[in-house]
Amino acid sequence: MARTTGAVPRSPGAAPRTLASLIVQGEDRIGIVSAVAAVLSRHRANIVSLDQYSDDPHGGAFFQRTVFSRDDLQAVLPDIARDLDKQVKRPYGLSYTLRDLSVPKRMAVFASTSDHCLLDLLWRHRRGELPVSIPMVVSNHAAMAEEVRGFGIPFFHVPSMGPDKSAAEAEHLRLLKGNVDFVVLARYMQILSGAFIEELGVPIINIHHSFLPAFIGAGPYAKAKERGVKLVGATAHYVTEDLDEGPIIEQDVVRVTHADTATDLRRRGADVERAVLSRAVLWHAEDRVIRNGRHTIVFG
């Protein structure tokens, strides 16, 4: 793996209007890095950070994230894309995405009754720590409406009761389609159907405690206390039709002891969930996460 870092600040927030990200992936072959660099150089773009990874230099999978700077960026991006098609995509059989980093991704947040992850995301967004816009918060409960609207963000209450979720999912699609670039499930305690995931067609990020699959269902922290767990953690992952088995973005843990009560475990677990989810959201928003089948490449 190679990594080169230039003058781009690593702190989150709104990107300068001259910065773009370029994600390239496909089969590893000699000449890819130089071909990408040649295209950017030809368009007088300055590479300010570059990360790349190959899982096997002899025909394995190749991944590269490049951030570059160019004046009049929006005007020249179509020309750069055409050149990438000609010089990178066709001859090397690669796929790529090219994005103006000054345009924040639109992130919808889904939540239920637990507010710790939701309010943390809204707080970080208000402080400029997450380079996203939040066009809406959606919940199957109305309890957090006033708190969310206090952040100046629209709140939509969509009840989801009983085994038939089709009406709720139809309303979700009406709200979301064409209006968001990704969705975050901030402790949203409803299962999304495969049909909904496919029709929505944008990435969905979920957060859950680290006890799965050992302690399934209600009261996981009480069950964990009974079993004497020594670690409490959280996992953020992309949502797939297979429940809680999507590609993992980020995980973390904290140590606990026999003296911690179930309430202590729950509190410490909430702290880890907030931190893990905010990092996953930040990395996704900055195009640092590349999905590859059932796993991810995350450039730090």
ABEGO torsion letter per residue (X at the ends): XBBBBBABBABBEBBBAABBBBBBBEBBBBGAAAAAAAAAAAAGBBBABBBBBBABABGBBBBBBBBBBBBGAAAAAAAAAAAAAAAAAAAAGBBBBBBBAABBBBBBBBBBABAAAAAAAAAAAAAGABBBBBABBBBABAAAAAAAAAAGBBBBBBBBBEABAAAAAAAAAAAABGABABBBBBGBBBBBBAAAAAAAGBBBBBBBBAAOAABBEBGAAAAAAAAGBABBBBBBBBBBABBGABBBABBBBBBBBAABBAAAAAAAAAAAAAAAAAAAAAAAAAGABBBBEABBBBBX
